[in-house]
Structures are given as C-alpha cells and as structure tokens.
Amino acid sequence: MKMALLKAPTPQLQWRCSVAPTTLAFPNSHSISAGRGKGREWSWRVKCSSSASAGPEIEKGTANFGPGSPVRPTSILVVGGTGTLGRQVVRRALDEGYDVRCLVRPRPAPADFLRDWGATVVNADLSKPETIPATLVGIHTVIDCATGRPEEPIKTVDWEGKVALIQCAKAMGIQKYVFYSIHNCDKHPEVPLMEIKYCTEKFLRDSGLNHIVIRLCGFMQGLIGQYAVPILEEKSVWGTDAPTRIAYMDTQDIARLTFIAIRNEKLIGKLLTFAGPRAWTTQEVITLCERLAGQDANVTTVPVSILRFTRQLTRVFEWTNDVADRLAFSEVLSSDTVFSVPMADTYNLLGVDSKDIITLEKYLQDYFSNILKKLKDLKAQSKQTDIYF
Amino acid sequence: MNATASATAANSSFYSQTQCRLSSDIRGSIPFSKMKRFLFFNDVHPRKYPLMLVPRAADPNTGKDSDVGEDEVQKQQRVMQQPPMSLSLDDVNPVGLGRRSRQLFDEVWRKFSGLGQISRTIRSDDQEALDALLVREGPMCEFAIPGAQNTTVLVVGATSRIGRIVVRKLMLRGYSVKALVRKADQEVVDLLPRSVEIVIGDVGDPTTVKAAVEGCNKIIYCATARSAITGDLFRVDHRGVYNLTKAFQDHNNKLAQSRAGKSSKSKLLIAKFKSESSLHGWDVRQGTYFQDVLATKYDGGMDAKFEFTENGDAVFSASHQLAQRVTLAPNGRFLAFQGWSKALYTYIANDQLHSNNNKAEKTPKPVEVNTTTKQDLRSFKLILEYIKALPTGQETDFVLVSCSGLGIEPSRRDQVLKAKRAGEDSLRRSGLGYTIVRPGPLQEEPGGQRALIFDQGNRISQGISCADVADICVKALHDTTARNKSFDVCYEYIAEDGRELYELVAHLPDKANNYLTPALSVLEKNT
C-alpha cells in the first residue's frame, strides 16, 4: 500500500503521499509485532531482521526530485531540542554559525529559550507523521536527539515516530542524519528502549541516508537532578547497589564532538561511541557529591533485586506494561556491565584532545562551588535587608 | 504541631486507602489511560509545598492545579466514597489530603522507577530548576561571560550574514541585544531571536540612529551597502559609521552630563592653532625621542620650522622627506616627528603645556592631530589645526566589520574600499575604543574549523566563514588587546599535500584557548 503511494506521479506531491498516516504501515520486516507470551505476560518485540525492502522504492522517489535550489549546508534541524542533550546541541550549533530549526511538540508553554537563543522553532509531533515533512524543507542535516518522555509509551515516539522521520528525511533528500543511540544497545534486547534504538540504527543504515550514529553512555546533567540537588536540599537520595559503572559525559562535550563529526566527511555511515573519561558507580557518584557539598546524604539504597522483582510483577498486568518498560533497565543494572568504551580512537578520529573533555569531578565541582557561592550570597543578602527566604 | 503529626498519620492511613482504591479501580475497569494519570498524577508540581493543613472551607480549586480538571472530578468521586475521618481530622480537607498522599506516593514511585533507568530525561518539574541553572545563570555554561549581564550591545545590520550570527552569539552569552534594522517585516522578525529589541532605522539617517544608541554600551557594525553604487556606499559604509559614532558619543555625553561629569570617551583638546599667539610656548627642538638606532648615527643639523602662516594655519615644515611617526609624548609636552633623510628626529615642544596643563599630564592619551601633510621629495610640511588627545580605556566600544578588498570585482574595488576606509577613519577619529575587522571573502559555513590568520598588511589571500568573523566581533568586545586595532583576518592558507612550505603556526580556536588575545597582542595599535 505504501509502495503504491510512493510512486505518486508528481514529485511535488510525493512527500505528502509518502507520509500520509495510512502509509505508516511499515513493511512487515520492520513491524513491531505484539504477541502474547505465556499466561498473562505481555510482551512486544521490535523485529528488524531484513530491511532494505523500503529502500529501493524510496530511492526511486528521491531520484525524481531533481536539483532545486541548493540547500545551504549550514541549515540544520534539531529534533528534541528542548531535551537535556538537545538544548546543548542547539546552543553549540548556533554558536558555530548554523541556522538552527528546532522541531518541538506543540505545547501550551512553548520552548521560549530556544527562540531567545536565535533558533527557529517549528511545531510538529513525531507521533503525528503528517506534521513532519513541512519541517524538513530546506534542511541539510537532521540531528535527532529525541526520546519519548518517560510517561508515554515508548513505541509511539521512539519507534514509529523515528521511522516516519527517517522515511521523510530519505524521501526529501536530507543529506545527513545524525542519530543518538545508547551504548551497548545491541546487547540488551530485553530492554525495550535499547531494542528500539538498535532497530532504528539498523533501519537508518538500510535506508541509504548519509548518517552518523552516535552511541552515548550517560549524561552528567542527569546527575544534578538525581543526586546533587537532593543532597543540597537534604532530601533522601535513592541509589541502587548495582555494580554497573557508567562513564558519564557532559552534554556540552557531546554536542561539541557531534559537530566535529558532522563536518568530517570520512565519518559518514560510521558508528561512534562517546563515553566520559571514567566510569562511575552510583555509590561513587553519591560519595563525590557528598564530599563536594560538604554534607552527608540521606541515602536510600534499593537492592537491584527489588527492582527486578517489581519489573516482573508489573509485567504481569497489561496496564502496567509501561511501568515494566521503564524498569527494564534494572536488567541491565543487575548485570555487571561497564558502560564505557576507550575513547582514544574516537579522539584521534575527530582530532580532539582528551584534555578538553570535562571530567565528572570537575563538572560537579563547578556546579557545587557555583551553587554554594550563590547560596552564600543569598544568605548575606537576606541578612542585610532582613528579607526572609 | 499535634495537628501536623495527626495529619501525617492520616496521610499514611489514606495512603493505604489509596492503594485499596487502586485495586478496586482495576476491578471496576477504569480505562488504563486514566489509571496511568492517576499513578503519575503530580508531574506538575511535586513536593513544592510543605505539609500543611487546609481548612475545609478552602476551595479545592484555588490550588494551583488548574490543569488537572479531569482528575479533580475523579478525586471528588473518591472523596464521596471516603468514610469520614475520625479524631481531630474533621478540619482537614480530605481533598488536600488525597492530593498530598498521592504526591507522597508518586514521589516515592518516581524515585523508585527512576532507578531503573540509565539515561534519564528531565522531568517537567526538574526542568524548571534546571532551566534556571543551565539557561539563565549557567554555572557550567561555557558561553557565559562575566561582563555580559549588564551590557547592551547594538548590532547594526543584524540581518546580514555576519550580523545574524553575531546576534545569536550575543544572546547565548547573555547580553542584551538591540538590533537596528531597516524595516521590521515578519521575515526580519523571524530571523532574530525573540527577546532582541528591534529598532527600525537607517544608518544614513542621524535621527533614527540616535534612538538606536539609546541605552547601549557597545556597538557592533556589520551593515554593508547592498550595491556598489557610490551613493549607497557613501551612505552606509562611510556616513553610516560616522552617524553612529557621533550618536554614540552624544549619548555618552548626555549620560555624563546627567552625572555632572565629562564623558570618559570624549576627546580632550590640548591645543588649538587659531591665531599667532597660540604658537607661544611651542618651539622646535631636536632630540632622540624615538628609540632608533639610525638616530644616533646621523646628525644632519636642524632645519625644521614651526610658524603661523597668513592663511591662518600653523605649519610645521622640515626638510625631511617623510613623516614616519607623529606622536604626542605621554606627558603631553611635545609632539614628535620622525622622518627619513638626514635629521632623523625633530620635535616641537610646548613648555606652557607642561607648566599649565596638568590634565594632559594626568591622563596620558594617544593623540589625534588634525593635519594635512604635504610632501615632496625633499621636504615635508605639516599643517596643524588642533591637537586633541584621545581617551584611553580598557575595552573596545565599537566593532566595525570592514572588508579586506579581496573578492570584490576589480572595477568596483576602489570605490568600495574608499568608502570603507573613510568609514574606518571616521571611527578612528571619534575617540571611541574601536576594533576594525577586515575579513577576507565571506563563506557561509560553520565556524571554528580552521586556523585563522590575523594580519596588518596586505597579505590576505583566503576566505573566512561568517561565523568566525562573528566570533571575533563578540570576543573583541571584552578584550583589552582588541582596543584600537584594525586588522585583516582570513583562514590559514592550506597548501596542497606535499607542497607545504611553512609549518603550522596558528591553531584552531576552541573553548580552552582564547585565540584572539595572543593573536592581537602582537599587532600594533593604530592610534
């Protein structure tokens, strides 16, 4: 059905056709088949065994497009520009002189900060594929940093939305597509998000787009909300006793390296993994935060076994499946993995000095010294003017 | 205190009841979507308010939960089924308690489920706090510049290729930005960040320019004539710069007057040669003011004269061939010349100035001399009208993007350059701290990729990206080495493989090294 639509007679109409909602029935090989396992256990799998069936058809479509006015190489589209990583990507891009367009979901409180920085904001929703094509007009490179919010079903944005986006990008002749994936996603098919990321990687490879896949380990920025702020507020911090180590990386560094990678023509089609300088366990991070904040944290340690048990429990019911998906990482946590890779080769490839990559110690130190100074200022101010905070 | 404790107790009891409700809901086949909302209900504002007791009279809708109407209804239903609380809880609003307990439950649940994830996306509530941290104040933001908060920058030509990027860069760094544009139609407005203050006006029109400089601390001028028509060139590249410098100086003076002071940016008149008497105190001497090897070798006698002509000009003439340097000594006492030929150095000194005018001594300033020099092969004549000292300062006030002349079609080049140079001159004379950037042919590509060459000769051969020029402009704002300098800039020449003649000297700009300061510190100041 989709094939038929793709062969629309006029190239002008093609993108409209190729993304009409009905066409989103993927070729079978890519479909997410929902199937019931034993008993009430509900699981679905993303299958991506074979692949290129969509490729040739779409390619035929793009061939018809012909040269229009050339797209400036500085025009990029950032998908998920409001996220932790996305905003740093936008910022970096603007600073390096790119014309940045951000695809954001229409929402009551719009992403004003993006506009303040000078990016153009367009409203679209990956889960509504018909909104996508218009945002891709005149775009040279697409940087995809979107991930579904934790409270929504993973499938809609992360799989269906991404597939629609990649197909649109292909059909409209986007010249480069950057996709952020998760490190080791090929090794943990039991975790839905990782499985989806892995399948998206495959789908992207098979689509024939010029692409770069960047696999990430963990963001330092995430630690602020999780450990640093609760410790400062003297609230309880939740940690696991998992032995997993994660090489956290500053999102600003990730953004910087990304743009170096984008400009390097040799890296097209490559898979890069970005990891921080050192891998940390949860306990180590909490200890570091405690030291820097100068106060003890009230740590609640949850054994990983409980997490796993909860996951098993929640998987029993259909309506808690989303919850189970969210806890799925417990499987990864319980396996004694190190989320890190040696970066020397990547640094060489990109021509980056490892000294320029910020370490977690430095990052948190900067954070705490700034915050503590600010708190001190506030206190001094309140003393002077008797304003009670 | 008592009430609080009992409320907590009630909370926990209600908590278990909530649990019961959960299971009954399951049996009662409430749609899953609602179930979910129930579970993760308080995404909107968690744990913000401390435990508090809400009197029954309070309207449950007065809370900030405006966007949870649907849940509100559900809640009400639940309240109906709720058995009346015992003890002293009569005055406790069950709705508030319900909300509270759900918050507690959700808080715990959120943390719990958060554990099962590796890369967390930030929740909407954390987002606010993080926005404040990362966006506004940005303790870890590599872009933030200390001086940026209180600085308003006027960008002239904000829609040009360079101007666009300049505006974005300034916004990222936390400056307040005003943009002078010719007309504010939708296209222009879309092009600029939203919080930029847009001023409509034309650089050729002094009145609109006046409004534009209001409240500005610094100016970046990246406007350029759209055509090579002489009138356009004159209006934008020459008069435009002049109008802006003038308006900016006027603005500074006005501010200074309101403080009953003198603008630190205005020039200081040292001497004015209007009548014969004004020459009193000046006499011509010879010496070695400039540290020059040649000066010690030659001693050709002195034949320089300084006199007032019948035309009303003060003329300094000498038989030197060429005035190499004209300098006012740091203490304001003498004006020094250096020339080629026999007498290598002559100066005219003013003792009167030395004795009377302490101001000049106190503030050593570079000098501006309004002069007309006439040269033939054998002699040299300098007509002096006045001597004014230019103010010193730390930072640059006015960044002008000029051009190096490369990449303009040859037939037009002279005209374009003439207008540009005239504009540059009017800026140099204005007394403002200036930085003049003359980029090579502009290329539209991302910046920060290739090494840059800074030069003060005519040795520019490569292009440069707009983004790099914009970066130089923004960096120059707070760079003391950039003050009062003009320089050419372009990409480093990259030789073909195997044909490199020189080793790489420049290096790529990145966040760790500020490339501008070392590059500019070797360049000479122009005034």
Interface residues (C-beta under 8 A of the other chain):
Chain A: R72 P73 T74 G83 T84 R87 R91 L94 D95 E96 G97 Y98 D99 D112 F113 R115 D116 W117 G118 T120 T147 R149 P150 E151 I182 L216 G218 F219 Q221 G222 I224 G225 Q226 V229 W238 G239 T240 I246 D250 Q252 R256 F259 R263 T300 V302 L307 T310 R311 F317 E318 W319 D322 V323 R326 L327 A328 F329 S330 V332 L333 F339 K355 D356 Y363 D366 Y367 N370 I371 K374
Chain B: I26 F32 M35 K36 L39 F40 D43 K111 F112 S113 G114 L115 G116 Q117 I118 S119 R120 T121 I122 R123 D126 A129 L130 D131 L133 L134 V135 E137 P139 M140 C141 E142 F143 R164 I165 V167 R168 K169 M171 L172 D190 L192 P193 R194 S195 E444 E445 P446 G447 G448 Q449 S465 C466 A467 D468 A470 D471 D510 K511 A512
